[in-house]
Amino acid sequence: MTCEECLSELATGSLREMAADSAVMQHCATCPDCSRLTTLLRDREYNAANVLNNLPPMSNPITLAETAVSTAHRRRVGRIVVMLSGAALVVTIWFTAATLILPTMRSNGPTMSTLLTETIPLSCLSPQQAADIINPYVRSRGSTYYVPTSGISAITVRSTAAELAKSRDVIRKFENDPAAACRNTPADMLRKLSKDLSDAQIGNGQPGLASTKVPTTPERAEPKEQTEPKERTERKEPAEPKKQ
Amino acid sequence: MALRSGAVPMQPYISLAMSLNRFGKSRDRGTTLSYRDRTAYALDAQLASLASAGDDSAFTTLVTRFQPAVFRWALMFAADPDEAEDITQEVFVRTYRELGQYRSDGPLDAWLYRITRRAATQMRRTRKRRGRLALSPGAQPLRDVYTTDPGGRVDRERAASVIRELFAELPRRQREIFDLVDLQGFSPAEAAERTGMKPVSVRANLFKARKAIRESLLATHPSYSELSR
């Protein structure tokens, strides 16, 4: 056996099981370098095994057992406490959600899925007028109304069923009312004013203007306005924007 | 055979007393169990059964019986004997908790060995996690027993230096296999049974571990450079 073969064997072989008549040992008997190395390797592993195998545990086994039992009990109790705490936490969360959060969410208003959208046609009111009328009723979260800008005579309302019904009723009420402002043309308003004025003059013993023909166009009415008393002119002023 | 000067006669690594493990079990390589083994297994199973039924004295007997072995196994996973003591403590806490799961068809020491491995691995992970917040090793106080047993402290420092010298650079598997086979005297088959590895893997890990551990000494040989080419 050469030194290389011996080293190769020493690198990976079991030194513990090396028999005295093995090839390595026979080589070591004739080679001082290999013998020294083999001895060093064996001594180091022997000492390591000796130190580790003969090192006694420091703790007393009875104390160790008692500590193990008490620790195991404590951990078991700890696990139970953790489980109970977890269960209590889950119950608390569920209770809080059921009693506080969900009712609050419900009272806060409808969800987006409960909102209805409806377009209400208008025959008399303008969309802006209709919007002014329904504005106080469309107040819940997510509710709104759309005023068309293209001149279409309608208003689109997005709201809850109750608010939508209320808006529809209010608009219908104004639309069907013959005395509604939107139904009065400027001529109608003038005629009414004249009648009111003549009634008032009859009451004062002056000839009334009830028989006077009221012009249907504002141009014709102008000369009469100049002859009328100042109070009349003042009372007609609100009708001026309607001409336009 | 005549020995030349300088050649040291081979001595057995593990004496006869050490070749029998601490429970009186023989290290025979045969697969059949001896009467002694069967008796030991039956005794262990009975102790485990009594302890799992709540008999604390049986558990104490079991701890007394297995503590040295568990401590020795823990040494191979630990950085020093103090850590091995902590692992041993943790192993018996787990043993007490899991005794009901022990099936008496296998040896109790193999079952305990698996618990030791798991406990050591978990403790190492925990220590690594807490390492950033822990005190530096120099700032940690010495155990009280060192003040009353200076000899024990010396022994432990020697053991720690051996662990550092032999195992510091080895991967965990190689370290475990080398310790089981070459230092504790288990056969590769027994090491495979305990570690849950295939015998082929055990031999491969043993091969690599021996090579790594012996390389520094082998490098001092004049012919080593020729071998390494």
Contacts between the chains, C-beta under 8 A, distances in Angstrom:
chain1	res1	chain2	res2	distance
A	3	B	221	7.2
A	3	B	222	8.0
A	3	B	223	4.1
A	4	B	223	5.9
A	4	B	226	6.0
A	4	B	227	4.8
A	7	B	218	5.9
A	7	B	221	6.0
A	7	B	223	6.4
A	7	B	224	6.0
A	7	B	227	4.9
A	8	B	227	6.3
A	10	B	214	6.7
A	10	B	218	6.6
A	11	B	210	6.9
A	11	B	211	5.3
A	11	B	214	5.8
A	11	B	215	7.3
A	11	B	218	5.9
A	12	B	207	5.1
A	12	B	210	5.1
A	12	B	211	5.5
A	13	B	210	7.6
A	14	B	181	7.8
A	14	B	182	6.8
A	14	B	210	8.0
A	15	B	13	7.4
A	15	B	182	7.6
A	16	B	12	7.3
A	16	B	13	4.0
A	16	B	14	7.2
A	16	B	182	6.3
A	16	B	185	7.3
A	18	B	10	6.0
A	19	B	10	7.9
A	20	B	1	6.7
A	20	B	9	7.2
A	20	B	10	5.7
A	21	B	1	7.0
A	25	B	1	7.8
A	25	B	10	6.4
A	26	B	1	7.4
A	28	B	7	5.4
A	29	B	1	6.3
A	29	B	2	7.2
A	29	B	3	5.7
A	29	B	4	5.8
A	29	B	7	5.6
A	30	B	4	6.7
A	32	B	4	6.8
A	32	B	5	7.9
A	32	B	6	4.7
A	32	B	7	7.3
A	33	B	221	5.7
A	33	B	222	6.0
A	33	B	223	7.3
A	34	B	221	7.2
A	35	B	4	7.0
A	35	B	6	5.5
A	35	B	7	3.8
A	35	B	8	7.1
A	36	B	6	6.1
A	37	B	217	6.5
A	37	B	218	6.7
A	37	B	220	7.0
A	37	B	221	5.2
A	38	B	8	7.7
A	39	B	7	7.4
A	39	B	8	4.1
A	40	B	217	5.5
A	41	B	214	5.7
A	41	B	217	5.6
A	41	B	218	7.8
A	42	B	8	7.5
A	42	B	10	7.0
A	42	B	11	7.6
A	42	B	13	7.8
A	43	B	8	7.9
A	44	B	217	7.1
A	45	B	13	7.0
A	45	B	182	6.2
A	45	B	183	7.1
A	45	B	213	8.0
A	46	B	11	7.1
A	46	B	13	5.5
A	47	B	162	7.4
A	48	B	162	4.7
A	48	B	165	7.7
A	48	B	166	5.5
A	48	B	183	6.1
A	49	B	13	5.8
A	49	B	14	6.7
A	49	B	182	7.5
A	49	B	183	4.2
A	49	B	184	7.5
A	49	B	185	8.0
A	51	B	155	7.5
A	51	B	158	5.4
A	51	B	159	5.2
A	51	B	162	5.0
A	52	B	72	6.9
A	52	B	75	5.6
A	52	B	76	7.9
A	52	B	159	5.9
A	52	B	162	6.3
A	52	B	163	7.6
A	52	B	179	7.7
A	52	B	183	6.1
A	53	B	14	7.5
A	53	B	18	6.1
A	53	B	72	6.6
A	53	B	183	7.0
A	53	B	184	6.8
A	55	B	71	7.8
A	55	B	72	7.7
A	55	B	75	7.0
A	55	B	81	6.3
A	55	B	155	5.9
A	55	B	156	7.0
A	55	B	159	4.9
A	56	B	68	6.8
A	56	B	71	7.9
A	57	B	67	5.5
A	57	B	68	6.0
A	57	B	71	3.9
A	57	B	84	7.9
A	57	B	85	6.6
A	57	B	88	6.3
A	58	B	81	7.5
A	58	B	85	5.9
A	58	B	143	7.6
A	58	B	145	5.7
A	58	B	149	8.0
A	58	B	152	6.5
A	58	B	156	7.9
A	59	B	67	7.8
A	59	B	85	6.0
A	59	B	88	7.4
A	59	B	89	7.3
A	61	B	60	7.1
A	61	B	63	5.0
A	61	B	64	4.1
A	61	B	67	4.8
A	62	B	60	5.8
A	62	B	63	7.8
A	62	B	64	7.3
A	64	B	63	5.6
A	64	B	67	6.2
A	64	B	88	7.2
A	64	B	89	6.5
A	64	B	92	6.1
A	65	B	56	7.5
A	65	B	59	5.7
A	65	B	60	4.1
A	65	B	62	7.9
A	65	B	63	4.0
A	65	B	64	7.5
A	65	B	92	6.8
A	66	B	60	7.7
A	67	B	89	6.5
A	67	B	93	8.0
A	68	B	59	7.7
A	68	B	63	6.9
A	68	B	89	6.8
A	68	B	92	3.9
A	68	B	93	4.7
A	68	B	95	7.3
A	68	B	96	5.2
A	69	B	56	6.0
A	69	B	59	6.6
A	69	B	96	5.8
A	71	B	89	7.8
A	71	B	93	4.7
A	72	B	93	5.2
A	72	B	96	4.3
A	72	B	97	4.9
A	75	B	93	7.2
A	75	B	97	7.2
A	76	B	97	7.4
